[in-house]
């Protein structure tokens, strides 16, 4: 907001004088940046002067000389008062620009009104899918209405919001919402989005995709339901080779996803591909523990991803961090059932992989396959380094700590010499129980050994309370600080 002070006398003729002893002060011109609107505050700094000129008597009482003497005395006192006021203004003793209290209050009130107007303008227009002929009955395909709403929202240059209202259920088939948009966009998801309860595609697609949309916020109390049960049955019967993903973001920078609920995706629930500066906060993901490949949050070729306060229960990885990803933090979240929080798998089909600077902290795991895991295929290339796993709680987890350079979920993988090099992985303050006696597993390639593994203050006991836990370590260099249970023996130690 620009404030310009102007001398009020410039707006009056030289001969003009305010009536009734009123004195000019100044006017203020406010130019809020709201599409060129200029609001002029009229010169409200005109106020009655308390030093009123004496009224001449017309009653004939008193001499003319007495009246002239009285007027001269008033003018002298008025000049002295003006000099005192100017001194007060110069020294700051006159208060807020020497404006009387009632006028100061009026100024502050007007400033607050202007701020409210500017804030409302910045919030932008709201585009409700119901105004674009969405049915919201759960049985009519609302994909066209969503697309029309998105086109209007994305084309608005004043930070608009696309509204998916609560109390409605919106059936969607495959839909992709493309950018770039003219300004930051918010999608307010308070209603329920459902996928068709059928095998509705034979292609590798997503139910809802945001593509190339920067400065996007998806927020609300609503839910997306993938109706995945029919797909899991089809997959287990080896009839469905590809299944749709529920929610996908591709090439979206400065992305925020907050408070929404994802449920029963046919495949992965949320994917991030080539996204940068991402925040995922207070998102819940729910799918049965035996649902195949239903990762909670999956990312690849992305960076600076911050996941916090999420609750994820799935049939696969709660969070999966794939090749090309760096600078990821997962914190204050819960995982289980599922396969834990995993880096990889990396190096499949002989590919070169790179993952760097991954932190998992202050998370809890319950009845998961693994807790924190780094997994890679034999025959791959590249490197995975810069890991910090700290302040983690494990409850009845099969493999709480797992590094596996021989990942081979289907078995019978041929031995190969090359591998993704894993280094600089720290496991600190990890407590809890393991449902498998082998609580720590660090299995590294003989040709590409793991290096820089560090464990400190690790205490993993058996869930059965009768068996002893153990650690299996091969081809790994590392150190131990503080208590570590079960005992770990590294190469060269």
Secondary structure in CASP SS format (residue, H / E / C, confidence):
PFRMAT SS
TARGET T0000
AUTHOR 0000-0000-0000
METHOD secondary structure of the structure
MODEL  1
X C 1.00
X E 1.00
X E 1.00
X E 1.00
X E 1.00
X E 1.00
X E 1.00
X H 1.00
X H 1.00
X H 1.00
X H 1.00
X C 1.00
X C 1.00
X C 1.00
X C 1.00
X C 1.00
X C 1.00
X C 1.00
X H 1.00
X H 1.00
X H 1.00
X E 1.00
X E 1.00
X C 1.00
X C 1.00
X E 1.00
X E 1.00
X E 1.00
X E 1.00
X E 1.00
X E 1.00
X C 1.00
X C 1.00
X C 1.00
X C 1.00
X C 1.00
X C 1.00
X C 1.00
X E 1.00
X E 1.00
X E 1.00
X C 1.00
X C 1.00
X C 1.00
X C 1.00
X C 1.00
X E 1.00
X E 1.00
X C 1.00
X C 1.00
X C 1.00
X C 1.00
X C 1.00
X C 1.00
X C 1.00
X C 1.00
X C 1.00
X C 1.00
X C 1.00
X C 1.00
X C 1.00
X C 1.00
X C 1.00
X H 1.00
X H 1.00
X H 1.00
X H 1.00
X H 1.00
X H 1.00
X H 1.00
X H 1.00
X H 1.00
X H 1.00
X H 1.00
X H 1.00
X H 1.00
X H 1.00
X H 1.00
X H 1.00
X H 1.00
X H 1.00
X H 1.00
X H 1.00
X H 1.00
X H 1.00
X H 1.00
X H 1.00
X H 1.00
X H 1.00
X H 1.00
X H 1.00
X C 1.00
X C 1.00
X C 1.00
X C 1.00
X C 1.00
X C 1.00
X C 1.00
X C 1.00
X C 1.00
X H 1.00
X H 1.00
X H 1.00
X H 1.00
X H 1.00
X H 1.00
X H 1.00
X H 1.00
X H 1.00
X H 1.00
X H 1.00
X H 1.00
X H 1.00
X H 1.00
X H 1.00
X H 1.00
X H 1.00
X H 1.00
X H 1.00
X H 1.00
X H 1.00
X H 1.00
X H 1.00
X C 1.00
X C 1.00
X E 1.00
X E 1.00
X E 1.00
X H 1.00
X H 1.00
X H 1.00
X H 1.00
X C 1.00
X C 1.00
X C 1.00
X C 1.00
X E 1.00
X E 1.00
X E 1.00
X E 1.00
X E 1.00
X C 1.00
X H 1.00
X H 1.00
X H 1.00
X H 1.00
X H 1.00
X H 1.00
X H 1.00
X H 1.00
X H 1.00
X H 1.00
X H 1.00
X H 1.00
X C 1.00
X C 1.00
X C 1.00
X C 1.00
X C 1.00
X C 1.00
X E 1.00
X E 1.00
X E 1.00
X E 1.00
X C 1.00
X C 1.00
X C 1.00
X C 1.00
X E 1.00
X E 1.00
X E 1.00
X E 1.00
X C 1.00
X C 1.00
X E 1.00
X E 1.00
X E 1.00
X E 1.00
X C 1.00
X C 1.00
X C 1.00
X C 1.00
X C 1.00
X C 1.00
X E 1.00
X E 1.00
X E 1.00
X E 1.00
X E 1.00
X C 1.00
X C 1.00
X E 1.00
X E 1.00
X E 1.00
X E 1.00
X C 1.00
X C 1.00
X C 1.00
X C 1.00
X C 1.00
X C 1.00
X C 1.00
X C 1.00
X C 1.00
X C 1.00
X E 1.00
X E 1.00
X E 1.00
X E 1.00
X E 1.00
X E 1.00
X C 1.00
X C 1.00
X C 1.00
X C 1.00
X E 1.00
X E 1.00
X E 1.00
X E 1.00
X C 1.00
X C 1.00
X C 1.00
X E 1.00
X E 1.00
X E 1.00
X C 1.00
X C 1.00
X C 1.00
X H 1.00
X H 1.00
X H 1.00
X H 1.00
X H 1.00
X H 1.00
X H 1.00
X H 1.00
X C 1.00
X C 1.00
X C 1.00
X C 1.00
X C 1.00
X C 1.00
X C 1.00
X C 1.00
X E 1.00
X E 1.00
X E 1.00
X E 1.00
X E 1.00
X E 1.00
X C 1.00
X C 1.00
X E 1.00
X E 1.00
X E 1.00
X E 1.00
X E 1.00
X E 1.00
X C 1.00
X C 1.00
X E 1.00
X E 1.00
X E 1.00
X C 1.00
X C 1.00
X C 1.00
X C 1.00
X C 1.00
X C 1.00
X E 1.00
X E 1.00
X E 1.00
X E 1.00
X C 1.00
X C 1.00
X E 1.00
X E 1.00
X E 1.00
X E 1.00
X E 1.00
X E 1.00
X C 1.00
X C 1.00
X E 1.00
X E 1.00
X E 1.00
X C 1.00
X C 1.00
X C 1.00
X C 1.00
X C 1.00
X C 1.00
X C 1.00
X C 1.00
X C 1.00
X C 1.00
X E 1.00
X E 1.00
X E 1.00
X E 1.00
X C 1.00
X C 1.00
X E 1.00
X E 1.00
X E 1.00
X E 1.00
X E 1.00
X E 1.00
X C 1.00
X C 1.00
X E 1.00
X E 1.00
X E 1.00
X C 1.00
X C 1.00
X C 1.00
X C 1.00
X C 1.00
X E 1.00
X E 1.00
X E 1.00
X C 1.00
X C 1.00
X C 1.00
X E 1.00
X E 1.00
X E 1.00
X E 1.00
X E 1.00
X E 1.00
X E 1.00
X C 1.00
X C 1.00
X E 1.00
X E 1.00
X C 1.00
X C 1.00
X E 1.00
X C 1.00
X C 1.00
X E 1.00
X E 1.00
X E 1.00
X E 1.00
X E 1.00
X E 1.00
X C 1.00
X H 1.00
X H 1.00
X H 1.00
X C 1.00
X E 1.00
X E 1.00
X E 1.00
X E 1.00
X E 1.00
X E 1.00
X E 1.00
X E 1.00
X E 1.00
X E 1.00
X E 1.00
X E 1.00
X E 1.00
X E 1.00
X E 1.00
X C 1.00
X E 1.00
X C 1.00
X E 1.00
X E 1.00
X E 1.00
X E 1.00
X E 1.00
X E 1.00
X E 1.00
X C 1.00
X E 1.00
X C 1.00
X C 1.00
X E 1.00
X E 1.00
X E 1.00
X E 1.00
X E 1.00
X E 1.00
X E 1.00
X E 1.00
X E 1.00
X E 1.00
X E 1.00
X E 1.00
X E 1.00
X E 1.00
X E 1.00
X E 1.00
X E 1.00
X C 1.00
X E 1.00
X E 1.00
X E 1.00
X E 1.00
X E 1.00
X E 1.00
X C 1.00
X C 1.00
X C 1.00
X C 1.00
X C 1.00
X C 1.00
X C 1.00
X C 1.00
X C 1.00
X C 1.00
X C 1.00
X C 1.00
X C 1.00
X C 1.00
X E 1.00
X C 1.00
X E 1.00
X E 1.00
X E 1.00
X E 1.00
X E 1.00
X E 1.00
X E 1.00
X E 1.00
X E 1.00
X E 1.00
X E 1.00
X E 1.00
X E 1.00
X E 1.00
X C 1.00
X C 1.00
X C 1.00
X E 1.00
X E 1.00
X E 1.00
X E 1.00
X E 1.00
X E 1.00
X C 1.00
X C 1.00
X C 1.00
X C 1.00
X C 1.00
X C 1.00
X E 1.00
X E 1.00
X E 1.00
X E 1.00
X E 1.00
X E 1.00
X E 1.00
X E 1.00
X E 1.00
X E 1.00
X E 1.00
X E 1.00
X E 1.00
X C 1.00
X C 1.00
X C 1.00
X C 1.00
X C 1.00
X C 1.00
X C 1.00
X E 1.00
X E 1.00
X E 1.00
X E 1.00
X E 1.00
X C 1.00
X E 1.00
X E 1.00
X E 1.00
X E 1.00
X E 1.00
X E 1.00
X E 1.00
X E 1.00
X E 1.00
X E 1.00
X C 1.00
X C 1.00
X C 1.00
X C 1.00
X C 1.00
X E 1.00
X C 1.00
X C 1.00
END
